[in-house]
């Protein structure tokens, strides 16, 4: 019941206005203001700066630069094995389940439509109708860059507008179809393991989603779906472990995989994960 009470406020909050405000504050360069924001943030969230390439948080120009900080070289070694897909982010497993007849498990008996999740494009949903899904939650203290699980060629990208509900565990447990309602970026890849989908889900205060090939995709938030195809003249291939994008603040990555891929035994609801550890194999 307490989770429902905490989640109820998100139905009336002005999601996009609050996120725009955070976007502006996170980019303030005035040193006293920026340092005050950093102090407040680090007081609220236990951030491990020892593994960051720049260990002094106050050396960053903005709060956003601190959020999207790089890690030291070799801080996240990649799991060995030619047929092993690695975890794309630091965070925790929200859910890791087979997809059953086009329904993706959310939490506590709730699921949502795969077709709705990918913006209504049947050709994007079809390869994953009975595949596997892993939903990975990034908390505010986590490393916020997103990496490739396997070498992959980008085929299509779909921006889907929507709300910006929190993706914290209490809202995931209580808000129906949350991931199919929030603003999100759907990235479809071809890989040696078959088709793969990486879906970057926005959330309240997650004021921007970037990719390495398109830069900042949102903001601005749009009111229509934007579908981009990547043909030979826009050939984009990313190596295993390479950065593919980043959140400005934490959120969620949903990874969709085909039937022939098996999730690693360690990838289960509630488990902490680090970028580079084994996530699945084929």
Secondary structure, DSSP 4 states (H G I P E B T S, - for coil): -HHHHHHHGGGTS-HHHHHHHHHHHTT---HHHHHHHHHHHHHHS----TTBSS--GGGSSSHHHHHTPPBPTTSSPPPP-TTEEEP-SSEEEEEEEE-BTTEEEEETTEEEEHHHHTTT-HHHHGGGTT-EEEEEEPPTTS--EEE-SS-EEEEEEEEE--B----SHHHHHHSTTHHHHB-EEEEEEEETTEEEEEEEE--TT---EEETTTEEEESSP-SS-EEEE--GGG--EE-TT-EEEEESS--EEEEEE-TT-EE-TT--TT-EE-TTSEEEE-
